[in-house]
Amino acid sequence: MRSRLAGALADLRTAASSRAVWAGFVGSLLMLLGSLSPAYLPQASPVWDVLRGLGIDGPTTRVIGTVATLLGLTVLLESWFRLRPSRRRAAGRRQLRHWAVLAIVALPLVFGPPIFSHDAYSYAAHGWLIHNNFDPYQVGPGTLPGYYADQVAWVWRETTAPYGPLSLWLSHGIVILARFDPFLSAVLMRVPALIGVGLIGVLVPRIARKVGVDPAAASWFAVLNPILVIDFIGGAHNDSQMVGLMLLGIWLAMRYGAWWLGALVVGVAASIKQPAFLAAVALPFLVTPWVSWRPLPTLVAAAKATASLAIAVGVFAGISVVSGLGFGWVNAIEVPGMVDTVSPFTVLGHIVQFPLNLLGLDPGGRTAITVSRTIGWIAAGVGIVYFAVRHLGRRPLHFVSYSFLWFAFCAPAIHSWYLLWGSVLLPMTRPSTRALRWAIVGTVILLGYNAMNFGIRNGWWLLVFILFGATYWVVHTHELSQPMDEALDEIPEPQATA
């Protein structure tokens, strides 16, 4: 025990000796300061009392919030690129332990209000509803007026909960732990989120090593990714627990050759957020690859995939029944798509809808958007089938990663944290140079969009575009200007597995 503690302290000291790590810390700290502004804080937040007491609750707060948020994102991205394993190898520097780096970089965000999203306030409101004997699958937070409901973004106040039953009961437990303090309840939603991050941090390098991929490179892309730092830790999204448990199921199947054991855990993951079911289909092929399309092997493979999915669904159903909440989440299946984002099919729908509305050809004003989103759902289904045919039997991790990423892009609403469903496994697929570059640029674009969106809410357009330009400069310097044949230096050919 003492030797492990000494080793952990040594890892922290080594990480703390890196200026790039402290740059990441400063970036997170700036984003924490940026969260203390109207773009982030609900009007009912007690933080406003503190800001008013300091006399900085007016226009000053908006300026500071906008500058701090976008500058913090730029510095955090700069830190991430400088911590890239291939860059440190080329400079002859010692590799840092990813958990120690994450502990320092993300520390400021652990104690601040939720950032880039108000979802944590919705989680708290759902827990408060359960405590007052209301069913979040039947009524929205606005049914119970008060501080809990006031913290929730207006668009979600009357909508029912789309989350799994275990997520709702965890929210209820956090509300009790917070002694029914609305703001503290939202902040403490980071407790289960951090547990999910811990699972991701432990399991990503282990899965990478198991498939012969450099664990340092995989951890850099998946665990130290700014999306994870900002959305899973800063935003306290319950996707963190879903992804962590999903990886645990995958690891158990690989480590012990027991796909059914992994399916049990994936069922628990789905009771947090339902997309985890997709991973259950791939678990049997992590143990025994499916390599032939002849009738008998295909029938056996289909039976195994169906059995694995059935086990996961059975666990999910059991938790749903025991929770007393049942399957009411079905009523809210369209709730995430109620807001317009930069989802490709939603954007396409708006482009087509604009001339229709201009010419008065669509009284409802949403037909093209609805049709485009429907096409997106069809494309998502077709794409997942394609990945299943091409990858499921021989490369099940490819199937899971690519399917989740494709689903995120085809869904009616896309949020940066959706990409983490599949990107945590992307390094294990040994992506091409071009694919990895697209993944990195996509990370920056979505985070930049989120920061810009919140900055615009603060009313400072010019500052938004100036600092967004600085973010582009960082990406161009570290990624876009680099030769294509160097982009994958940190993900080498398969190595011997311990």
C-alpha positions in Angstrom: 0.0 0.0 0.0 2.8 2.4 0.9 4.6 1.7 -2.3 1.5 2.4 -4.3 0.9 5.6 -2.5 4.5 6.6 -3.0 4.3 5.8 -6.7 1.1 7.8 -7.1 2.7 10.8 -5.4 5.7 10.4 -7.7 3.4 10.4 -10.7 1.7 13.6 -9.5 5.0 15.3 -8.9 6.2 14.3 -12.4 3.0 15.6 -14.0 3.2 18.8 -11.9 6.7 19.5 -13.3 5.3 20.0 -16.8 4.4 23.5 -17.9 1.9 22.0 -20.4 0.0 20.4 -17.5 -0.2 23.7 -15.6 -1.3 25.4 -18.8 -4.3 23.0 -18.8 -4.9 23.8 -15.2 -5.0 27.6 -16.1 -7.4 26.8 -19.0 -9.8 25.0 -16.7 -9.5 27.8 -14.1 -10.4 30.4 -16.7 -13.4 28.3 -17.8 -14.4 28.1 -14.1 -14.3 31.9 -14.0 -16.2 32.1 -17.2 -19.0 29.9 -15.8 -19.8 32.7 -13.3 -21.8 34.6 -16.0 -25.4 34.8 -17.3 -24.5 32.3 -20.1 -23.9 29.6 -17.6 -25.7 30.4 -14.3 -29.4 30.1 -13.9 -31.1 33.2 -12.7 -32.0 31.3 -9.5 -28.4 30.5 -8.6 -27.2 31.6 -5.2 -23.9 32.5 -6.9 -25.5 35.7 -8.0 -25.8 36.8 -4.4 -22.1 36.5 -4.0 -21.4 38.3 -7.3 -23.8 41.1 -6.4 -22.1 41.4 -3.0 -18.8 42.0 -4.9 -20.5 44.4 -7.3 -19.6 42.4 -10.4 -23.0 41.1 -11.5 -23.5 43.6 -14.4 -21.9 44.0 -17.8 -18.5 43.3 -16.2 -19.6 39.7 -15.6 -20.6 39.2 -19.2 -17.2 40.5 -20.5 -15.2 38.5 -18.0 -17.3 35.4 -18.7 -16.9 35.6 -22.4 -13.2 36.3 -22.4 -12.4 33.8 -19.7 -14.4 31.0 -21.4 -13.0 31.3 -24.9 -9.5 32.0 -23.7 -9.7 29.1 -21.3 -10.7 26.8 -24.1 -7.8 28.0 -26.3 -5.3 27.4 -23.5 -6.8 24.0 -22.7 -6.5 22.9 -26.3 -2.9 24.2 -26.4 -2.1 22.1 -23.4 -3.7 19.0 -24.9 -1.7 19.3 -28.1 1.6 19.8 -26.1 0.9 16.7 -24.0 0.6 14.5 -27.1 2.8 11.4 -26.5 4.6 11.5 -29.9 5.5 15.1 -29.2 7.0 14.3 -25.9 8.9 11.3 -27.3 10.4 13.5 -30.1 11.6 15.9 -27.5 13.1 13.2 -25.3 10.7 13.9 -22.4 9.3 11.3 -20.0 5.8 10.1 -20.6 3.3 11.4 -18.0 0.6 9.2 -16.4 -2.7 10.3 -17.8 -4.6 10.1 -14.5 -2.1 12.4 -12.8 -2.4 14.9 -15.7 -6.2 14.7 -15.6 -6.3 15.2 -11.8 -4.3 18.5 -12.1 -5.9 19.8 -15.3 -9.5 19.2 -14.3 -9.2 20.2 -10.6 -10.7 23.7 -10.9 -13.8 22.4 -12.7 -14.6 19.9 -9.9 -15.7 22.7 -7.5 -17.5 25.1 -9.8 -21.0 25.3 -11.3 -21.8 23.0 -14.3 -20.4 24.5 -17.5 -21.4 24.4 -21.2 -24.7 22.8 -20.2 -27.6 23.0 -17.7 -28.3 19.3 -17.8 -27.0 18.8 -14.2 -29.7 21.1 -13.0 -32.3 18.9 -14.8 -30.8 15.8 -13.0 -31.3 17.6 -9.7 -34.8 18.5 -10.5 -35.7 15.0 -11.5 -34.3 13.7 -8.1 -36.4 16.4 -6.4 -39.5 15.2 -8.2 -38.9 11.6 -7.1 -38.4 12.7 -3.5 -41.8 14.4 -3.7 -43.5 11.3 -5.2 -43.7 12.6 -8.7 -42.7 10.4 -11.7 -40.1 12.2 -13.9 -41.4 10.0 -16.8 -44.8 11.5 -16.4 -44.2 15.2 -15.5 -41.5 17.8 -16.1 -39.6 19.8 -13.4 -42.0 22.7 -13.8 -44.8 20.6 -12.2 -43.1 21.3 -8.8 -42.4 25.1 -8.7 -39.5 26.3 -6.7 -35.7 26.7 -6.9 -35.1 23.2 -8.4 -37.5 24.0 -11.3 -36.1 27.6 -11.6 -32.6 26.3 -12.2 -33.7 24.1 -15.2 -33.4 25.6 -18.7 -36.8 26.8 -19.8 -36.9 24.5 -22.8 -36.7 21.4 -20.4 -39.0 22.6 -17.6 -42.1 20.9 -19.0 -40.5 17.9 -20.7 -40.3 14.5 -19.1 -37.0 12.7 -18.4 -35.4 10.7 -21.2 -32.8 9.0 -19.0 -32.7 5.4 -17.7 -34.2 4.6 -14.3 -30.9 4.1 -12.5 -29.8 7.6 -13.5 -33.0 9.0 -12.0 -32.5 7.2 -8.7 -28.9 8.3 -8.6 -30.1 11.8 -9.0 -32.6 11.2 -6.1 -29.7 10.0 -3.9 -27.6 13.0 -4.7 -30.5 15.3 -3.8 -30.7 13.6 -0.4 -26.9 13.8 0.0 -27.0 17.5 -0.7 -29.6 17.9 2.1 -32.1 19.2 -0.5 -30.0 22.2 -1.5 -30.9 22.9 -5.2 -27.5 24.4 -6.2 -25.4 21.9 -4.2 -27.5 19.0 -5.7 -26.5 20.1 -9.2 -22.8 20.5 -8.3 -22.8 17.1 -6.6 -23.9 15.4 -9.8 -20.2 15.4 -10.4 -19.8 12.5 -7.9 -21.3 9.8 -10.2 -19.8 11.6 -13.2 -16.3 11.4 -11.7 -16.9 7.7 -10.9 -17.6 7.2 -14.6 -14.4 9.2 -15.5 -12.5 7.0 -13.2 -13.7 3.9 -14.9 -12.8 5.4 -18.3 -9.3 6.4 -17.1 -8.6 2.9 -15.7 -10.1 0.9 -18.6 -9.0 2.8 -21.7 -5.3 1.9 -21.4 -6.1 -1.6 -20.4 -8.3 -2.2 -23.4 -5.7 -0.5 -25.6 -2.9 -2.8 -24.3 -5.1 -5.8 -24.8 -5.5 -5.0 -28.5 -1.9 -4.0 -29.0 -2.3 -0.2 -29.1 0.0 2.2 -27.2 -1.9 2.9 -24.0 -0.3 6.4 -23.6 -1.6 7.4 -27.0 -5.1 6.0 -26.4 -5.3 7.7 -23.0 -4.1 11.0 -24.5 -6.9 11.0 -27.1 -9.7 9.5 -25.0 -9.0 10.4 -21.4 -7.3 13.7 -21.7 -9.6 14.9 -24.5 -10.9 18.4 -23.7 -14.4 17.2 -24.4 -14.1 14.7 -21.5 -12.6 17.4 -19.2 -15.2 20.0 -20.0 -18.4 17.9 -20.5 -17.9 14.8 -18.3 -16.2 16.7 -15.4 -17.2 20.3 -15.9 -20.7 19.5 -17.2 -21.3 16.4 -15.0 -23.1 14.6 -17.7 -24.5 11.2 -16.9 -23.1 9.9 -20.2 -19.9 9.5 -18.2 -21.3 6.7 -16.2 -22.8 5.1 -19.2 -19.5 5.1 -21.1 -17.5 4.0 -18.0 -19.8 1.0 -17.4 -19.9 0.1 -21.1 -16.1 0.0 -21.1 -16.2 -2.2 -18.0 -18.5 -4.6 -19.8 -16.1 -4.7 -22.7 -13.1 -5.2 -20.5 -14.7 -8.1 -18.6 -15.6 -9.8 -21.8 -12.1 -9.5 -23.1 -10.3 -10.3 -19.8 -12.3 -13.3 -18.7 -13.7 -14.5 -22.0 -17.2 -14.3 -20.6 -19.4 -12.2 -22.9 -22.4 -12.8 -20.8 -20.7 -11.1 -17.8 -20.0 -8.1 -20.0 -23.7 -8.1 -21.1 -24.8 -7.9 -17.5 -22.7 -4.8 -16.9 -23.8 -3.2 -20.2 -27.4 -3.7 -19.1 -26.6 -1.6 -16.0 -25.0 1.0 -18.3 -28.2 1.2 -20.4 -30.2 1.9 -17.2 -28.2 5.1 -17.1 -28.5 5.9 -20.7 -30.1 3.6 -23.3 -27.6 3.8 -26.2 -25.2 1.5 -24.3 -27.3 -1.4 -25.6 -25.4 -1.2 -28.9 -22.2 -2.5 -27.2 -24.0 -5.6 -26.0 -24.3 -6.9 -29.6 -20.5 -6.9 -30.0 -19.5 -8.6 -26.8 -19.5 -12.3 -28.0 -17.2 -11.4 -30.9 -14.6 -10.0 -28.5 -14.3 -13.6 -27.2 -14.8 -15.6 -30.4 -14.6 -13.8 -33.7 -17.2 -14.5 -36.4 -15.2 -15.2 -39.5 -17.5 -17.0 -41.9 -20.7 -16.1 -43.7 -21.6 -19.8 -44.1 -25.1 -20.6 -42.8 -24.2 -22.4 -39.6 -21.5 -20.0 -38.3 -23.8 -17.0 -39.2 -26.7 -18.6 -37.3 -24.4 -19.2 -34.3 -23.1 -15.6 -34.4 -26.7 -14.2 -34.7 -27.8 -16.4 -31.7 -24.9 -15.1 -29.6 -25.4 -11.5 -30.4 -29.2 -11.8 -29.7 -28.5 -13.6 -26.4 -26.0 -10.9 -25.3 -28.5 -8.2 -26.2 -31.3 -10.1 -24.4 -29.2 -10.4 -21.2 -28.5 -6.6 -21.3 -32.2 -5.9 -21.9 -33.2 -8.2 -19.1 -31.0 -6.4 -16.6 -32.3 -3.1 -17.8 -35.9 -4.3 -17.5 -35.2 -5.7 -14.0 -33.8 -2.4 -12.8 -36.8 -0.6 -14.4 -39.2 -2.7 -12.6 -37.4 -2.7 -9.2 -37.0 1.1 -9.4 -40.8 1.5 -9.6 -40.4 3.9 -12.6 -41.1 1.4 -15.3 -40.5 2.3 -19.0 -41.9 5.8 -19.1 -38.7 7.1 -20.8 -40.3 5.9 -24.1 -42.5 9.0 -23.8 -39.5 11.3 -23.9 -37.6 9.6 -26.7 -37.8 12.8 -28.9 -37.0 15.2 -26.1 -33.2 15.5 -26.9 -34.1 16.6 -30.4 -36.2 19.5 -29.3 -33.3 21.9 -29.5 -31.6 22.9 -32.7 -27.9 22.1 -32.8 -25.2 21.8 -35.5 -26.4 18.2 -36.3 -25.8 17.8 -40.0 -29.3 16.7 -40.9 -30.9 19.4 -38.8 -28.6 22.0 -40.4 -29.5 20.6 -43.9 -33.2 20.8 -43.0 -32.9 24.5 -42.0 -31.1 25.2 -45.3 -34.0 23.7 -47.3 -36.6 25.2 -45.0 -35.4 28.8 -45.4 -36.6 29.3 -49.0 -39.9 27.4 -48.2 -40.6 29.8 -45.4 -39.5 32.8 -47.4 -42.0 31.9 -50.2 -44.7 31.0 -47.7 -44.9 27.4 -49.1 -44.9 25.7 -45.7 -47.6 26.9 -43.2 -46.0 24.9 -40.4 -42.5 26.1 -41.0 -40.8 22.8 -40.0 -41.6 20.3 -42.7 -38.2 20.2 -44.4 -36.5 20.0 -41.0 -38.7 17.1 -39.9 -38.1 15.2 -43.2 -34.4 15.8 -43.0 -34.2 14.5 -39.5 -36.2 11.4 -40.5 -33.7 10.8 -43.3 -31.0 11.2 -40.6 -32.5 8.4 -38.6 -32.7 6.2 -41.6 -29.1 7.0 -42.4 -28.1 6.1 -38.9 -29.8 2.7 -39.1 -28.3 1.9 -42.5 -24.8 3.0 -41.3 -25.0 0.8 -38.3 -26.0 -2.2 -40.4 -23.1 -1.4 -42.7 -20.6 -1.4 -39.9 -22.1 -4.6 -38.5 -21.6 -6.4 -41.9 -18.1 -5.0 -42.3 -16.7 -5.1 -38.8 -18.8 -6.8 -36.2 -17.5 -10.3 -36.5 -13.8 -9.7 -36.8 -13.4 -6.2 -35.4 -16.1 -5.7 -32.8 -14.5 -2.6 -31.3 -14.5 -0.9 -34.7 -18.2 -1.7 -34.9 -19.0 -0.1 -31.5 -16.8 3.0 -32.0 -17.9 3.7 -35.6 -21.5 3.0 -34.9 -21.7 5.4 -32.0 -19.9 8.1 -33.8 -22.1 7.7 -36.9 -25.3 7.7 -34.7 -24.1 10.9 -33.0 -23.7 12.7 -36.3 -27.0 11.4 -37.7 -29.2 12.1 -34.7 -31.5 15.2 -34.7 -29.3 16.9 -32.0 -25.6 16.6 -31.6 -23.7 17.6 -28.5 -20.0 17.4 -28.0 -20.4 14.8 -25.2 -22.2 12.4 -27.6 -19.0 12.0 -29.5 -17.4 10.5 -26.4 -19.6 7.4 -26.7 -17.6 6.2 -29.6 -14.4 8.2 -29.4 -13.2 6.5 -26.2 -12.7 3.4 -28.4 -11.5 5.2 -31.5 -7.7 4.7 -30.8 -8.3 1.0 -30.5 -9.4 0.9 -34.1 -6.0 2.3 -35.3 -7.6 5.0 -37.3 -5.9 6.3 -40.4 -4.0 9.5 -40.4 -6.8 11.3 -42.0 -9.5 9.8 -39.7 -7.6 10.8 -36.6 -7.1 14.3 -37.9 -10.8 14.6 -38.6 -11.5 13.4 -35.1 -9.2 16.0 -33.6 -10.6 18.8 -35.7 -14.2 17.7 -34.9 -13.3 17.8 -31.2 -12.2 21.4 -31.6 -15.1 22.5 -33.8 -17.8 21.2 -31.4 -16.1 22.7 -28.3 -15.6 25.9 -30.1 -19.2 26.0 -31.2 -20.3 25.4 -27.5 -18.0 28.2 -26.3 -19.1 30.6 -29.0 -22.8 29.8 -28.4 -22.5 30.6 -24.7 -20.3 33.7 -25.4 -23.0 35.0 -27.8 -25.5 34.6 -25.0 -23.4 37.0 -23.0 -23.9 39.5 -25.8 -20.3 40.0 -26.9 -20.1 39.0 -30.6 -16.8 40.7 -31.4 -14.9 39.1 -28.6 -16.4 35.7 -29.5 -15.0 35.8 -33.1 -11.6 37.2 -32.1 -11.0 34.5 -29.5 -12.5 31.8 -31.8 -9.9 32.8 -34.3 -7.2 32.2 -31.6 -8.6 28.7 -31.2 -8.3 28.1 -34.9 -4.7 29.3 -34.7 -3.9 26.7 -32.0 -5.4 23.9 -34.1 -3.6 25.0 -37.3 -0.3 25.3 -35.5 -0.4 21.8 -33.9 -2.5 19.8 -36.3 -3.5 21.3 -39.7 0.0 22.5 -40.6 1.6 19.1 -39.8 2.5 16.6 -42.5 -0.2 13.9 -42.8 2.3 11.1 -42.3 3.1 12.3 -38.7 -0.4 12.4 -37.3 -0.4 8.8 -36.1 3.1 8.6 -34.6 1.6 8.1 -31.2 -0.4 5.0 -32.3 2.2 2.6 -33.4 1.9 -0.9 -34.8 0.7 -3.6 -32.4 3.0 -4.3 -29.5 3.4 -7.4 -27.4 0.6 -7.7 -24.9 1.4 -8.3 -21.3 
